[in-house]
């Protein structure tokens, strides 16, 4: 069963005018339909990535009090500068950072971090 309907439409992808045979046709060709579909999928992936990135960025500094503390534990240093524990310990071993040792605990002063990062 074919329809005698002929409607002038503008393609949603390329913007060219075409004659549609149904009232729901949006694209002038299968090629434009495929390209627009791929564009939409790409935008969705980018939005999902941006959403994930926005979730990760605030978690970088979980404790607002880290900015106020003068002496930080290894875990706090990791959160503050975004490094792993092993990297921080490697910096201590290589004498890039001088630690403060109290009994068997290791702390790092904010001044040492500033020297290392050269603020």
Secondary structure, 3 states (H helix, E strand, C coil): CCCCCCEEEECCCCCCEEEECCCCCCCCCHHHHHHHHHHHHHHHHHHHHHHHHHHHHHHCCCCHHHHCCCEEEHHHHHHHHCCCHHHHHHHHHCCCCCCEEECCEEEEEHHHHHHHHCC
